[in-house]
Amino acid sequence: MSNKKSGNDFEKEFCKLASKAGFWAHVLQDNHNGQPADVIITKNGKAALVDCKDCENDIFSLSRVEENQELSMKKWIMTGNRYAVFVFKLSEGVRVTPFQLLDNLKGLGVKQLNLAQILEYSWSLDEWMEGFNADNSQ
């Protein structure tokens, strides 16, 4: 299966998981100018900008964070939105990591994250959704 196909399949899979948890989820259409992220989800007046990454080898290279994604997620946060996240599909399940953390690591010169690091710097999808639901700050 191609990288693009597995990525597209994971975006749809993530939307189904989010929908089952009561979120409205929408896959952004790929375009020639680059899309800002893969998915937007909303629930209870809060929204998250989401980029989905299928990490087949349980490794995430920070070079996979594209410039347009960085700029879009930074602007998303600057305009008052709280949640800009990367969602990883791993052998250990689906994990969620804040964009800001990945951006900080990249700024420190980190090139890639292995499975242990991703697990350390992330929440399970269920944990993250619980926190999203409980957060009343937005």
Secondary structure as GFF3:
##gff-version 3
##sequence-region A 1 138
A	DSSP	alpha_helix	3	20	.	.	.	ID=ss1
A	DSSP	beta_strand	24	27	.	.	.	ID=ss2
A	DSSP	beta_strand	39	43	.	.	.	ID=ss3
A	DSSP	beta_strand	46	54	.	.	.	ID=ss4
A	DSSP	beta_strand	60	61	.	.	.	ID=ss5
A	DSSP	three_ten_helix	62	64	.	.	.	ID=ss6
A	DSSP	alpha_helix	67	78	.	.	.	ID=ss7
A	DSSP	beta_strand	83	90	.	.	.	ID=ss8
A	DSSP	beta_strand	93	98	.	.	.	ID=ss9
A	DSSP	alpha_helix	99	107	.	.	.	ID=ss10
A	DSSP	beta_strand	112	113	.	.	.	ID=ss11
A	DSSP	alpha_helix	115	120	.	.	.	ID=ss12
A	DSSP	beta_strand	123	124	.	.	.	ID=ss13
A	DSSP	alpha_helix	125	134	.	.	.	ID=ss14
###
